[in-house]
Amino acid sequence: MARLTVLQGGYTSDTWLNGVKKALERILSKAFILTVLRGGYTSDTWLNGVKKALEHSLEDRMGQEATNPSWKLSLPHVLVASIVPILFGYHLGVVNEPLESIALDLGFTGNTMAEGLVVSTCLAGAFGGCLLSGWVADEVGRRRAFQLCALPMIIGAAISAMTQRLFGMLLGRFLVGTGLGLGPPVASLYVAEVSPASVRGTYGSFIQIATCLGLLSSLLIGIPVKEIVGWWRVCFWVSIIPAAILAVAMMFCAESPHWLYKKGRSAEAEVEFEKLLGGLHVRTAMAELSKADRGEDTDTVKFSDLFYGHHFKVVFIGSALFFFQQLSGINAVFYFSSAVFRSLGISPNLANGFVGIANLTGSLIATSLMDKVGRKLLLLLSFFGMAISVIIQVAAASPYVTNYGAMYLSVGGMLLFVLTFAVGAGPVPGLLLPEIFPNRIREKAMAVCMTVHWVVNFFVGLLFLRFLDILGRQILYSIFATDCLIAVAFVKKNVVETKGRSLQEIEIALLPAE
């Protein structure tokens, strides 16, 4: 009866086992008295033996019948963390549509340098925040790191919404960028560390979906308020709401048990594991943490430790994945989409809608497949599909293709590129990296890899138009296609499959104790 109650969700801790043990003691004690009266055993040694055997049998049975923790316990914590990528996508796209209105109201109309600074200042802040993300996540924990990233996004958005000068806009965008650089690495860490292995891939893909929703929101938010004087200010004010929700909701979320264990707070780690996995899985989770920790020294990891020795390989793999991701030209393709759709007579809003739908569709596909086919296969299919789609766009630029055919090849290739990117190359690196990094270096290694992401992102965006003029569309897009094909070979040779494996199993497989 007790076992059935547990399977039906009646208990969430080891309380059931203690109750069963006490009941058995009462039953067996009566049997013991009868045995003594009949001239049997004169000690209770047999009772202890039977009790232990029954305890082990019950524990084994429960382990078999409840192999995977429930996904429901960790889901609310993952959803709160997903507010970060929503804000990330929103702030990256929020100035695209109202930039002309911002320039008119703040007095820098026609100043392309100032317009560029409004966009790039956010990237500069993100670079700085990214450099700090590893230290912050390691020193104060994941929950407080989320709250710290929300603070500059709230202050920065308020400054941008109220400013009457260009300087105020740049200051606000820089502060927002700091939060954007700090938040996503911590979100990737947190989701990987609080999710059961059976659904970690699915939950990890929530980050990409949330980013898509943020981008779509930034495109749609201005439509109902365009009739208001200074309507772009509303777009910044709105972003304060989810940032405030993030800061408050994190007060009620679980802290990462991995971080707590790393800090020597094992008792607190057990409490958080019970919140996230259920009481039946606490002992197993703690045992895996202990096993992974065995053989690792507890000294503070320096950034220099990541670039030599047995940690270098996983850091190199993580950095390379972000390098290939950004050098594929995804941001350049997003930029070029407006021109392609405009040549077909389609409005920019509708063009952005098509790209957003393709992005969201690919992300939903990734969510459904991440824990079924695995991370590695999705990466291979994604980069290969991106290469094919870019080759289609190269063919569209050929003089042998009619104008009508070139337009439709360009549009089809572009949407296919965005779709295949969202299936694997977009969401997988952010999920895979926290999985392959050992617990002791996870925060700093993520900071290094995300720094590579922002640096390559910045230079691709800065040099794209210049190279497009110098090299032409065919040569430049051929470089992007080559990058994607090299990425396929790199992933096939170097990336390990992590589907369904605990973080500790992955760590032991990649970095066996010496």
Buried (B, 14 or more C-beta within 10 A) or exposed (E): EBEEEBEEEEBBEBEBBEEBEEEBEEEBEEEBEEBEEEEEEEEBEBBEEBBEEBBEEBBEEBEEEBEEBBBEBBBBBBBBBBBBBBBBBBBBBBBBBBBEBBBEBBEBEEEEEBBEBBBBBBBBBBBBBBBBBBBBBBEEBBBBBBBBBBBBBBBBBBBBBEBEEBEBBBBBBBBBBBBBBBBBBBBBBBBBBBBBBBBBBBBBBBBBBBBBBBBBBBBBBBEEBEEEEEBBBBBBEBBBEBBEEBBEBBEEBBBBBBBBBBBEBBEBBBBBBBBBBBBBBBBBBBEBBEBBBEEBEEEEBEBEBBEEEEBEEBBBBBBBBBBBBBBBBBBBBBBBBBEBBEEEEBEBEEBBBBBBBBBBBBBBBBBEBBBEBBBBBBBBBBBBBBBBBBBBBBBBBEEEBEEEEBBEBBBBBBBBBBBBBBBBBBBBBBBBBBBBBBBBBBBBBBBBBBBBBBBBBBEBBEEBEEBBEEEEBBEBBBBBBBBBBBBBEBBEEBBBEBBBBBBBBBBBEBBEEE
